[in-house]
């Protein structure tokens, strides 16, 4: 075992200790503020242990869900952001909980002070831990292989944006693979495989498995289906079962009930914001603030999706679908604000209440865009096996300008792995991405996306 592999052997232990230091620091700072300002107000004696455990659980649960412990896997700034958001949510929940128990709003000053101190601690600790991590585990060398130059360039662009984690040492299209190719994998340390011929992929996987070489595989639709399949057996033969009927009747009923309850709550809570947005859009150009657009939901059923208008009235005056681009001149000044804050999406709560959409599901696409994508990616049609959603796996895990292929992969993972618990997780994760700039960026010129 070489020195590099020996270091990676202890990676889990080192990361566990790092997480422990991070969590202990946050909880101890809470304990200090709790002891100094709130302890005698609400609880005595053993009640303090209960509060500490609740706070530790809240911070751990949200930080785990938001990926705040995934140092080395996510970018440093995203780790800091996830930890800071988790701290703020935990502080707000514990403050409201204690105020409710005391039947009065407690002094909020110490909680604000605590939040500032904790976020400062997060920034310092993450920078230190991140520096130590990449000193012990340097940038990983990776070889790329894809079907053609288009796929290869697309993948290279993504890897280049994560240069703190990966270094491309070689890149091939499958037609350039020579007899010496497999031996060159040994020197690279790891390989990332795109959409290549199955026989070649089989050879690479077997070679890497035999030599303990790390392999990253961009999954095909078939890979996703079998990855999510149920393991069973016929006598003494293992079998993968893919049922292909997705939601059970019980799941459909539960999902619909959640949609009705949450959409009603959302409409009531957001009604002042909707009124303010509608007035602002109308006053800007004296035209209707509501914009409706034909979209497609489950089983290819078409419906009108409602949004607050963020573009000029004649944004598609030639009658042809035009997708939003980065720096799109059609977007009004008011539109830029409501897009960045997601206020333009609020009228879709009525679509959810009507049953056209769900809270969580694949984003509804326009019929002409679906037709365009299906011609290039035939598997894109599978997204309509589930009712369209306000948010979804592709929106949370991807970006606004994520490619159609990658959106399809994310949405199929959601459809195949569906559970009500996953829906609630994606709702919380949506809150995280609402304030991340790259999740609202338009597409680059020449690149297509399905949401305009």
C-alpha positions in Angstrom: 0.0 0.0 0.0 1.6 3.3 -1.1 1.7 6.4 1.1 -1.3 8.1 -0.7 -3.6 5.1 -0.2 -2.4 4.8 3.5 -3.5 8.4 4.1 -6.9 7.8 2.6 -7.4 4.8 4.8 -7.7 7.2 7.8 -9.8 9.8 6.0 -13.1 8.8 7.8 -11.5 9.1 11.2 -10.0 12.5 10.5 -13.3 13.8 9.1 -15.2 12.4 12.1 -12.8 14.3 14.5 -13.2 17.5 12.4 -17.0 17.3 12.5 -16.8 16.6 16.3 -14.6 19.8 16.8 -17.0 21.8 14.7 -20.1 20.6 16.5 -18.6 20.8 20.0 -17.6 24.5 19.3 -21.1 25.5 18.2 -22.9 23.7 21.1 -20.5 25.0 23.7 -21.0 28.6 22.5 -24.8 28.0 22.8 -24.3 26.6 26.3 -22.4 29.7 27.4 -25.1 32.0 26.2 -27.9 29.8 27.5 -26.2 29.6 31.0 -25.6 33.4 31.1 -28.9 34.7 29.8 -31.7 32.1 29.6 -31.1 29.2 32.0 -33.0 30.4 35.1 -35.7 31.9 32.9 -37.1 28.6 31.6 -35.5 25.6 33.2 -33.8 24.4 36.3 -31.4 21.5 36.8 -31.9 18.6 34.4 -34.0 20.6 32.0 -30.8 22.2 30.8 -29.6 18.9 29.5 -32.8 18.5 27.5 -32.3 21.9 25.9 -28.7 21.1 25.1 -29.6 17.8 23.4 -32.4 19.4 21.4 -30.1 22.2 20.2 -27.3 19.7 19.3 -29.8 17.6 17.4 -31.2 20.6 15.5 -27.8 21.8 14.4 -26.6 18.3 13.5 -29.8 17.4 11.6 -29.9 20.6 9.4 -26.1 20.7 8.9 -26.1 17.0 7.9 -29.0 17.6 5.5 -27.4 20.7 4.0 -24.0 19.0 3.5 -22.2 21.2 6.0 -20.1 18.3 7.2 -18.9 17.3 3.7 -15.6 19.0 3.9 -13.5 18.0 0.9 -16.5 17.1 -1.2 -18.2 20.5 -1.4 -16.6 23.8 -2.1 -15.4 25.7 1.0 -17.8 28.6 0.6 -20.7 26.3 0.3 -19.6 24.4 3.5 -19.5 27.8 5.3 -22.9 28.8 4.0 -24.5 25.4 5.0 -23.1 25.6 8.5 -24.1 29.2 8.9 -27.6 28.5 7.7 -27.9 25.5 10.1 -26.8 27.7 13.0 -29.4 30.4 12.2 -32.2 27.8 11.8 -31.3 26.1 15.1 -31.1 29.4 16.9 -34.5 30.6 15.6 -36.2 27.3 16.4 -34.8 27.1 19.9 -35.6 30.7 20.6 -39.2 30.3 19.5 -39.6 27.1 21.4 -38.3 28.5 24.6 -40.4 31.7 24.2 -43.5 29.5 23.7 -42.7 27.5 26.9 -42.2 30.8 28.8 -45.4 32.3 27.3 -43.5 35.4 26.4 -40.9 36.5 23.9 -37.5 36.2 25.5 -34.8 38.8 25.1 -33.5 38.2 21.5 -30.3 40.1 22.0 -28.2 37.2 23.3 -29.5 35.0 20.4 -28.3 37.5 17.9 -25.0 37.8 19.6 -24.7 34.0 19.7 -25.4 33.8 15.9 -22.7 36.3 15.1 -20.1 34.5 17.3 -21.1 31.1 15.9 -20.9 32.1 12.3 -17.5 33.7 12.9 -16.4 30.4 14.5 -17.7 28.5 11.6 -15.8 30.6 9.1 -12.5 30.3 11.0 -12.8 26.5 11.7 -13.9 25.6 8.2 -11.0 27.6 6.7 -8.6 25.8 9.0 -10.1 22.3 8.5 -10.3 22.8 4.8 -6.7 23.8 4.6 -5.6 20.8 6.7 -7.7 18.5 4.6 -6.2 19.5 1.3 -2.7 19.5 2.8 -3.2 15.8 3.9 -5.3 14.9 0.9 -4.1 16.9 -2.1 -6.1 17.4 -5.3 -7.1 14.1 -6.8 -5.7 13.3 -10.3 -8.5 12.1 -12.6 -8.6 10.8 -16.2 -11.7 11.5 -18.3 -13.2 9.4 -21.0 -16.4 10.3 -22.9 -18.2 9.2 -26.1 -17.4 12.3 -28.2 -15.7 15.7 -28.0 -19.0 17.5 -27.1 -19.5 15.3 -24.0 -15.8 15.6 -23.1 -15.8 19.4 -23.2 -19.0 19.5 -21.2 -17.4 17.3 -18.5 -14.1 19.1 -18.6 -15.8 22.5 -17.9 -17.5 21.0 -14.8 -14.3 19.5 -13.5 -12.4 22.7 -14.1 -14.8 24.6 -11.8 -13.8 22.2 -9.0 -10.0 22.6 -9.4 -9.6 22.6 -5.6 -10.7 18.9 -5.7 -9.8 17.4 -9.1 -6.9 17.8 -11.5 -7.4 16.5 -15.1 -4.3 14.5 -16.1 -5.7 13.1 -19.3 -8.9 13.2 -21.4 -10.0 10.9 -24.2 -12.9 10.2 -26.4 -13.6 6.5 -26.8 -12.4 6.4 -30.4 -9.0 7.5 -29.3 -8.5 4.7 -26.8 -5.4 2.6 -27.6 -4.1 -0.7 -26.3 -2.0 1.1 -23.7 -5.0 3.0 -22.4 -5.8 0.6 -19.5 -2.3 0.7 -18.3 -2.3 4.5 -18.3 -5.3 4.5 -15.8 -3.0 3.0 -13.2 -0.8 6.2 -13.2 -3.8 8.6 -13.0 -5.1 7.3 -9.7 -8.8 7.6 -10.7 -11.0 7.8 -13.8 -14.3 9.4 -14.7 -16.4 7.6 -17.3 -19.1 9.4 -19.4 -21.5 7.9 -21.8 -19.3 5.3 -23.6 -19.9 1.9 -25.3 -20.9 -0.8 -22.8 -18.1 -3.2 -23.8 -15.4 -0.6 -23.3 -17.0 0.5 -19.9 -17.0 -3.1 -18.8 -13.3 -3.5 -19.6 -12.4 -0.3 -17.7 -14.6 -1.3 -14.6 -13.1 -4.7 -14.4 -9.5 -3.3 -14.8 -10.1 -0.7 -12.0 -11.8 -3.2 -9.7 -8.9 -5.6 -10.0 -6.4 -2.8 -9.1 -8.4 -0.9 -6.5 -8.6 2.2 -8.7 -11.4 4.8 -8.0 -14.0 5.1 -10.7 -16.6 7.8 -11.2 -19.4 6.9 -13.5 -21.9 9.3 -15.0 -25.0 7.1 -15.0 -27.2 6.4 -17.9 -31.0 6.0 -17.5 -30.6 2.2 -17.4 -28.0 2.6 -14.6 -30.4 4.7 -12.5 -33.2 2.3 -13.0 -31.1 -0.7 -11.8 -29.4 1.3 -9.1 -32.9 1.9 -7.6 -34.1 -1.6 -8.1 -35.1 -3.9 -5.3 -32.8 -6.8 -4.5 -34.6 -10.2 -4.4 -33.8 -13.7 -5.4 -35.1 -16.7 -7.3 -34.1 -19.7 -5.3 -30.4 -19.2 -5.0 -30.0 -16.7 -7.8 -29.8 -13.0 -6.9 -32.3 -10.8 -8.9 -32.8 -7.1 -9.3 -36.5 -6.2 -9.5 -37.7 -2.9 -11.0 -41.5 -2.7 -10.5 -41.9 0.3 -12.8 -45.2 1.5 -11.3 -43.7 4.1 -9.0 -46.1 5.7 -6.5 -48.5 3.4 -4.6 -52.1 4.6 -4.1 -51.3 5.3 -0.4 -48.3 7.4 -1.5 -50.5 9.3 -4.0 -53.1 10.1 -1.3 -50.5 11.2 1.2 -48.6 13.3 -1.3 -51.8 15.1 -2.4 -52.9 15.8 1.2 -49.5 17.3 1.9 -49.8 19.4 -1.2 -53.2 20.7 -0.2 -52.2 21.6 3.4 -48.9 23.2 2.5 -50.2 25.2 -0.5 -53.0 26.6 1.7 -50.6 27.5 4.4 -48.2 29.0 1.8 -51.0 31.1 0.2 -52.0 32.5 3.6 -48.5 33.3 4.7 -47.3 34.7 1.4 -50.4 36.7 0.5 -48.9 40.0 1.7 -45.8 39.3 -0.5 -47.9 38.4 -3.4 -50.0 41.6 -3.1 -46.8 43.7 -2.9 -45.2 41.9 -5.9 -48.4 42.2 -8.0 -48.6 46.0 -7.3 -44.9 46.5 -8.0 -45.0 44.6 -11.4 -48.2 46.5 -12.4 -46.9 49.9 -11.5 -43.7 49.4 -13.5 -45.4 49.2 -16.9 -49.2 49.2 -16.2 -49.7 45.7 -17.6 -51.0 42.5 -15.9 -48.7 41.3 -13.2 -49.7 37.6 -13.8 -48.1 35.6 -16.6 -49.5 32.3 -17.7 -47.6 29.7 -19.8 -48.6 26.3 -21.1 -46.6 23.6 -19.3 -46.7 19.8 -19.1 -47.3 17.7 -16.0 -47.9 14.0 -15.3 -48.9 11.7 -18.2 -48.2 14.6 -20.6 -51.2 16.5 -19.5 -51.0 20.2 -20.4 -52.0 23.0 -18.0 -51.4 26.8 -17.5 -48.7 27.6 -15.0 -49.0 31.0 -13.3 -46.1 33.3 -12.4 -45.6 36.9 -11.6 -44.4 38.5 -14.9 -40.6 39.2 -14.7 -40.1 40.1 -18.4 -41.4 42.8 -20.7 -45.0 42.2 -22.1 -43.9 41.2 -25.6 -41.0 39.0 -24.5 -42.0 36.4 -27.2 -43.6 38.8 -29.7 -42.6 36.6 -32.6 -44.6 33.8 -31.1 -41.7 31.5 -30.7 -40.4 30.1 -27.4 -37.3 31.9 -26.3 -35.4 30.7 -23.3 -34.0 33.0 -20.7 -30.3 33.8 -21.0 -27.7 35.3 -18.7 -28.1 39.1 -18.7 -31.4 38.7 -20.7 -32.5 42.3 -21.7 -36.1 41.2 -21.6 -36.1 40.9 -17.8 -37.3 44.1 -16.2 -35.7 45.7 -13.1 -38.6 44.5 -11.0 -38.2 41.1 -12.6 -34.6 40.8 -11.6 -35.6 41.3 -8.0 -38.5 38.9 -7.9 -36.5 36.2 -9.8 -33.6 36.5 -7.3 -35.9 36.2 -4.4 -38.2 33.6 -6.0 -41.3 35.8 -5.5 -42.2 35.2 -9.2 -42.9 31.6 -8.3 -45.5 32.2 -5.6 -48.7 32.1 -7.9 -47.8 28.4 -8.5 -49.2 27.7 -5.1 -52.6 28.0 -6.7 -51.5 25.5 -9.4 -50.6 23.1 -6.6 -53.9 23.6 -4.8 -55.7 22.9 -8.1 -53.8 19.7 -8.5 -51.9 20.6 -11.7 -48.6 20.5 -9.7 -47.1 19.1 -6.5 -44.9 20.8 -4.0 -42.0 18.5 -5.1 -41.6 16.9 -8.5 -39.8 17.4 -11.8 -40.1 21.1 -13.0 -42.9 21.4 -15.6 -41.6 22.1 -19.1 -43.2 23.8 -22.1 -44.6 21.4 -24.7 -42.3 22.7 -27.5 -39.2 22.4 -25.3 -40.1 18.8 -24.4 -40.5 18.0 -28.1 -37.1 19.7 -28.8 -35.3 17.7 -26.0 -37.0 14.4 -26.8 -35.6 14.6 -30.3 -32.1 14.8 -28.9 -32.6 12.8 -25.7 -35.4 10.3 -26.2 -35.4 9.3 -22.5 -36.4 12.9 -21.5 -40.1 11.8 -21.9 -39.8 9.8 -18.7 -39.9 12.9 -16.5 -43.6 13.1 -16.9 -44.1 9.8 -15.1 -44.5 12.0 -12.0 -46.6 15.1 -11.4 -44.6 18.3 -12.0 -43.4 20.2 -8.9 -42.6 23.7 -7.6 -39.3 22.4 -6.5 -37.5 19.1 -7.2 -34.4 17.0 -7.1 -32.9 18.7 -10.2 -33.6 22.2 -8.8 -32.0 21.3 -5.4 -29.0 19.3 -6.6 -28.4 21.0 -9.9 -28.5 24.7 -11.0 -30.8 26.8 -13.1 -28.6 26.2 -16.1 -28.0 22.5 -15.5 -28.1 20.6 -18.9 -31.2 18.7 -19.9 -29.4 15.4 -19.6 -28.4 16.1 -16.0 -31.9 17.3 -15.1 -33.2 14.1 -16.5 -30.8 12.0 -14.4 -31.7 13.9 -11.2 -35.5 13.7 -11.8 -35.3 10.0 -12.6 -33.4 9.4 -9.3 -36.3 11.2 -7.5 -39.0 9.2 -9.3 -37.3 5.9 -8.6 -36.3 6.7 -5.0 -39.6 8.4 -4.1 -40.7 8.6 -0.5 -42.7 11.2 1.5 -39.6 11.7 3.6 -37.6 12.6 0.5 -40.2 15.2 -0.3 -39.8 16.9 3.0 -36.0 16.7 2.7 -36.1 18.4 -0.7 -38.4 21.1 0.7 -35.8 22.0 3.4 -33.0 21.8 0.8 -35.0 24.3 -1.4 -34.8 26.8 1.4 -31.0 26.5 1.3 -30.6 27.1 -2.4 -33.0 30.1 -2.4 -30.1 32.4 -1.4 -27.5 30.8 -3.6 -26.8 33.0 -6.6 -25.8 30.3 -9.1 -29.1 28.5 -8.6 -30.9 31.5 -10.3 -28.5 32.3 -13.1 -29.8 32.2 -16.6 -28.3 30.1 -19.3 -25.3 31.0 -21.4 -26.0 31.9 -25.0 -26.1 28.8 -27.1 -26.9 26.6 -24.2 -30.4 25.4 -23.6 -32.4 25.0 -20.5 -36.0 24.1 -20.0 -37.1 26.9 -17.7 -37.5 30.5 -18.9 
